[in-house]
């Protein structure tokens, strides 16, 4: 059974702006590999002057007491719901167990990690080698950093930290108009018709997509209908400006798009029973281009979810929905 927290954003994603800021040891494998968006690779023939090259964070063999650790600054502060400690390709050199700690100190200097008041949300738990070790974590506070502790040493290919972004809306409201759908502002793509070539969460990630693979892309339709995504906005508000970016999608951009909104409690499951109101009628799109809509939008207050429709299929790099939070 798939853990429900896997539907949340990976708060430790490079795409979201996360970084690995400290580790006590990285002799065999650099700490930065721990949050790479690329799937772990195996290279049978590759060796370095320190030993076998492994696609992950790997420490030397301990000959004393203690354990190893690594600190990740999350791309956005939030509530951690679960983790995937992926030991892919680590078969005789994975840790015996691991633990997860969190803290909320976004301005902390990297020089004194031992002085932080860490809160343990996953106690030491056995790991399996060459496997996804998926664990729900005890509900903790809003967190800016996570610390992975491994016992006593070894290698981890990837760390995924799934959770809900908790933005500072008191500060964001001072800006006036903000992107209500942005992942870093608490937006979440909760459902979509298809994401065969590109994950739905890519649609609201920060920055510009560097390739088609960093956008949302559906397979080719061979029947009627059209593709869609449903986004829970980070804050209730009125959408005043919409940007649709089809960058890199040249022969596979949608022919057109539309936008609908609904006004329901923010945690209500957005399903077929919801009444959708048209915010943007079906409008033509261009490939590999950014299209901005303002005057065309119907101004409906207190929108909580939007449904972004593409006709009939294709790929979109980014969707931005600017407005003023209620």
C-alpha positions as CSV (number, residue, x, y, z in Angstrom):
1,X,0.0,0.0,0.0
2,X,1.4,3.4,-1.0
3,X,2.0,5.8,1.9
4,X,-0.2,8.9,1.6
5,X,2.6,11.2,2.4
6,X,4.3,10.3,-0.9
7,X,1.8,12.6,-2.6
8,X,3.3,15.6,-0.9
9,X,6.3,17.6,-2.2
10,X,9.8,16.5,-1.5
11,X,11.0,19.4,0.7
12,X,14.6,18.2,0.2
13,X,14.4,18.5,-3.6
14,X,17.1,20.5,-5.5
15,X,14.3,21.8,-7.6
16,X,12.7,23.4,-4.6
17,X,16.0,25.0,-3.6
18,X,17.2,22.5,-0.9
19,X,20.9,22.0,-0.2
20,X,23.1,19.8,1.8
21,X,24.9,22.1,4.2
22,X,27.0,19.9,6.5
23,X,28.2,16.3,7.1
24,X,30.7,14.9,9.5
25,X,32.3,12.7,6.8
26,X,32.0,12.2,3.0
27,X,35.1,10.2,2.3
28,X,33.7,7.9,-0.4
29,X,30.6,9.8,-1.6
30,X,29.9,13.6,-1.6
31,X,27.1,14.7,0.6
32,X,25.5,16.7,-2.3
33,X,24.5,13.5,-4.1
34,X,22.0,12.8,-1.3
35,X,19.4,15.1,-2.8
36,X,20.1,14.8,-6.5
37,X,16.9,14.7,-8.5
38,X,18.4,12.1,-10.8
39,X,17.8,8.4,-10.0
40,X,20.8,6.7,-8.5
41,X,23.1,5.1,-11.1
42,X,25.4,2.1,-11.0
43,X,28.7,2.1,-12.8
44,X,30.4,-1.3,-12.7
45,X,33.8,-0.1,-13.8
46,X,34.1,3.3,-12.2
47,X,36.7,3.7,-9.3
48,X,38.3,6.8,-7.8
49,X,41.6,7.2,-5.9
50,X,39.5,6.5,-2.7
51,X,37.7,3.4,-3.9
52,X,34.5,2.3,-5.7
53,X,32.5,5.2,-7.0
54,X,29.0,5.2,-5.6
55,X,26.1,7.5,-6.5
56,X,25.3,8.7,-3.1
57,X,26.6,9.9,0.2
58,X,29.1,7.4,1.7
59,X,31.3,7.6,4.8
60,X,34.5,5.7,5.7
61,X,34.3,2.6,7.9
62,X,34.2,3.6,11.6
63,X,36.8,2.1,13.9
64,X,35.5,3.8,17.0
65,X,32.2,4.5,18.7
66,X,29.7,7.0,17.4
67,X,27.7,7.5,14.2
68,X,27.7,9.6,11.0
69,X,25.4,12.4,10.1
70,X,24.4,14.8,7.4
71,X,22.3,18.1,7.5
72,X,20.0,19.2,4.7
73,X,18.5,22.7,4.5
74,X,15.0,22.2,3.1
75,X,14.0,24.1,0.0
76,X,11.0,25.5,1.9
77,X,10.2,25.3,5.6
78,X,7.4,22.9,6.4
79,X,6.0,20.0,8.3
80,X,7.7,16.7,7.6
81,X,5.3,13.8,7.1
82,X,7.6,11.0,5.9
83,X,11.0,10.1,4.4
84,X,12.5,7.8,1.8
85,X,16.0,6.7,2.8
86,X,17.0,5.1,-0.5
87,X,20.0,2.8,-0.3
88,X,20.0,1.9,-4.1
89,X,23.1,-0.1,-5.1
90,X,24.4,0.0,-1.5
91,X,24.4,-3.8,-0.8
92,X,27.3,-4.5,1.5
93,X,28.0,-1.0,2.6
94,X,24.7,0.5,3.8
95,X,24.0,1.6,7.4
96,X,22.5,-0.7,9.9
97,X,19.9,1.9,10.9
98,X,19.1,5.6,10.6
99,X,17.3,8.3,12.5
100,X,15.8,11.7,11.5
101,X,15.9,14.9,13.4
102,X,14.4,18.3,12.6
103,X,14.9,21.9,13.6
104,X,13.5,25.3,12.7
105,X,16.4,27.8,12.4
106,X,16.5,29.1,8.8
107,X,19.2,31.6,9.5
108,X,21.6,29.2,11.3
109,X,25.3,29.5,10.4
110,X,26.8,26.2,9.3
111,X,29.7,26.3,11.8
112,X,27.9,25.1,14.9
113,X,25.4,22.3,14.1
114,X,26.0,20.6,17.4
115,X,24.5,23.6,19.2
116,X,21.1,23.3,17.5
117,X,18.1,22.1,19.5
118,X,17.3,19.1,17.3
119,X,14.0,17.2,17.7
120,X,13.9,13.5,16.8
121,X,11.0,12.6,14.7
122,X,12.2,9.1,13.6
123,X,14.1,7.1,16.2
124,X,16.9,4.7,15.1
125,X,15.2,2.3,12.7
126,X,16.7,-0.7,10.8
127,X,17.5,-0.2,7.1
128,X,17.5,-2.6,4.2
129,X,20.2,-2.5,1.5
130,X,19.6,-1.6,-2.1
131,X,16.0,-0.6,-1.3
132,X,13.6,2.3,-0.7
133,X,13.2,2.6,3.1
134,X,10.0,4.5,3.5
135,X,9.0,5.7,6.9
136,X,6.2,7.9,8.2
137,X,7.5,10.3,10.9
138,X,6.1,11.5,14.1
139,X,4.4,14.9,13.6
140,X,6.9,17.5,14.4
141,X,7.1,21.3,14.3
142,X,7.6,23.6,11.3
143,X,11.2,22.7,10.2
144,X,13.8,24.4,8.1
145,X,16.5,21.6,8.3
146,X,16.6,17.9,8.7
147,X,19.5,15.8,10.0
148,X,20.0,12.2,8.8
149,X,21.9,10.1,11.3
150,X,23.3,6.7,10.2
151,X,24.5,4.0,12.5
152,X,27.3,3.4,12.6
153,X,28.5,4.4,9.0
154,X,27.9,3.5,5.4
155,X,26.2,4.9,2.3
156,X,22.8,6.3,1.4
157,X,22.0,7.0,-2.3
158,X,19.1,9.5,-1.8
159,X,17.1,11.2,0.9
160,X,13.5,12.3,0.1
161,X,11.7,14.4,2.7
162,X,8.0,14.5,2.0
163,X,5.9,17.2,3.7
164,X,3.7,20.2,3.6
165,X,5.2,23.7,3.0
166,X,4.3,26.2,5.7
167,X,5.1,29.6,4.3
168,X,5.4,32.9,6.2
169,X,2.3,34.6,4.9
170,X,2.6,37.6,7.2
171,X,5.8,38.4,5.3
172,X,4.5,37.4,1.9
173,X,1.4,39.6,2.2
174,X,3.7,42.6,2.4
175,X,4.7,42.0,-1.2
176,X,1.1,42.5,-2.5
177,X,0.6,40.3,-5.5
178,X,2.3,36.8,-5.1
179,X,2.1,33.5,-6.9
180,X,-0.7,31.7,-5.0
181,X,0.1,28.4,-6.7
182,X,3.9,28.3,-6.1
183,X,5.2,25.2,-4.4
184,X,7.4,27.4,-2.1
185,X,4.2,29.3,-1.1
186,X,2.4,26.1,-0.1
187,X,0.7,25.3,-3.4
188,X,0.2,21.6,-4.2
189,X,-0.8,19.8,-7.3
190,X,-3.2,17.3,-5.7
191,X,-4.4,15.5,-8.8
192,X,-4.0,15.2,-12.6
193,X,-5.3,13.2,-15.5
194,X,-1.9,12.0,-16.6
195,X,1.8,12.6,-16.0
196,X,3.5,10.0,-18.2
197,X,6.5,12.1,-19.2
198,X,6.7,14.7,-16.5
199,X,5.6,14.8,-12.9
200,X,2.6,17.1,-12.0
201,X,4.6,18.8,-9.2
202,X,7.0,20.2,-11.8
203,X,4.3,22.7,-12.9
204,X,4.6,24.9,-9.8
205,X,8.3,24.5,-9.0
206,X,10.5,27.6,-8.6
207,X,12.6,29.0,-11.4
208,X,12.6,28.2,-15.1
209,X,12.5,24.7,-16.4
210,X,15.9,23.8,-17.9
211,X,14.6,20.9,-20.1
212,X,11.2,19.3,-21.0
213,X,11.9,16.8,-18.2
214,X,11.4,19.6,-15.7
215,X,7.9,20.3,-16.8
216,X,4.5,18.5,-16.6
217,X,3.9,16.4,-19.8
218,X,1.1,13.9,-20.6
219,X,1.1,11.1,-23.1
220,X,-0.5,11.5,-26.6
221,X,-4.3,11.2,-26.5
222,X,-5.9,8.8,-28.9
223,X,-9.5,9.5,-27.9
224,X,-11.7,12.3,-26.9
225,X,-11.3,14.5,-23.8
226,X,-8.4,16.6,-22.5
227,X,-5.8,16.6,-19.8
228,X,-5.9,18.6,-16.5
229,X,-4.4,19.2,-13.1
230,X,-6.0,20.3,-9.9
231,X,-3.9,22.7,-7.7
232,X,-4.6,23.6,-4.1
233,X,-3.5,27.2,-3.7
234,X,-1.1,28.0,-0.9
235,X,-3.5,30.8,0.3
236,X,-7.1,31.7,-0.4
237,X,-7.2,34.5,-2.9
238,X,-8.3,36.0,-6.2
239,X,-6.2,35.1,-9.3
240,X,-5.3,38.4,-11.0
241,X,-2.6,37.3,-13.4
242,X,-1.8,34.0,-15.0
243,X,1.4,32.9,-16.8
244,X,1.6,29.7,-18.9
245,X,5.1,28.8,-19.9
246,X,5.6,26.2,-22.6
247,X,9.4,26.6,-22.7
248,X,11.2,23.7,-24.4
249,X,7.9,22.2,-25.6
250,X,8.1,22.8,-29.3
251,X,6.4,19.9,-31.1
252,X,4.4,18.8,-28.1
253,X,2.9,21.9,-26.5
254,X,-0.9,22.0,-25.9
255,X,-3.0,23.7,-28.5
256,X,-5.0,25.6,-25.9
257,X,-5.6,25.9,-22.2
258,X,-8.3,27.1,-19.7
259,X,-8.6,27.7,-16.0
260,X,-11.3,27.1,-13.5
261,X,-11.6,27.8,-9.8
262,X,-13.7,26.7,-6.9
263,X,-14.5,28.1,-3.5
264,X,-14.5,25.3,-0.9
265,X,-12.7,24.7,2.4
266,X,-9.0,24.6,1.8
267,X,-8.6,21.0,3.0
268,X,-11.8,19.7,1.2
269,X,-11.0,16.9,-1.3
270,X,-11.4,18.5,-4.7
271,X,-13.4,15.9,-6.7
272,X,-16.1,15.7,-9.3
273,X,-18.8,17.0,-6.9
274,X,-17.1,20.4,-6.8
275,X,-18.7,23.3,-8.8
276,X,-16.0,24.9,-11.0
277,X,-16.2,28.5,-12.1
278,X,-14.5,29.6,-15.3
279,X,-11.6,31.9,-14.7
280,X,-10.1,31.7,-18.2
281,X,-12.0,30.4,-21.2
282,X,-10.4,28.0,-23.7
283,X,-7.6,30.0,-25.2
284,X,-4.9,29.3,-27.8
285,X,-1.3,28.6,-26.7
286,X,2.0,28.9,-28.5
287,X,4.9,26.3,-28.3
288,X,8.1,27.3,-26.5
289,X,6.7,30.6,-25.3
290,X,5.3,32.3,-22.2
291,X,1.8,33.6,-22.4
292,X,0.4,36.1,-19.8
293,X,-3.3,36.6,-19.1
294,X,-4.7,39.5,-17.1
295,X,-7.7,41.2,-18.7
296,X,-9.0,37.8,-19.8
297,X,-9.4,36.5,-16.3
298,X,-12.7,36.5,-14.4
299,X,-12.0,37.9,-10.9
300,X,-13.5,35.5,-8.4
301,X,-12.6,36.1,-4.7
302,X,-11.6,33.4,-2.1
303,X,-10.6,30.7,-4.6
304,X,-9.0,27.7,-2.9
305,X,-8.5,25.2,-5.7
306,X,-8.0,25.7,-9.5
307,X,-8.2,23.3,-12.3
308,X,-5.8,23.9,-15.2
309,X,-7.0,22.3,-18.4
310,X,-4.9,21.7,-21.5
311,X,-6.3,20.7,-24.9
312,X,-6.0,18.0,-25.9
313,X,-2.6,17.0,-24.3
314,X,1.0,17.9,-24.2
315,X,3.5,19.6,-21.9
316,X,3.7,22.8,-19.9
317,X,6.9,23.9,-18.1
318,X,5.4,26.2,-15.5
319,X,2.1,27.7,-14.4
320,X,2.1,30.9,-12.3
321,X,-1.1,32.3,-10.7
322,X,-0.5,35.7,-9.2
323,X,-3.0,37.3,-6.8
324,X,-3.5,38.8,-3.4
325,X,-4.0,36.4,-0.5
326,X,-7.2,36.9,1.4
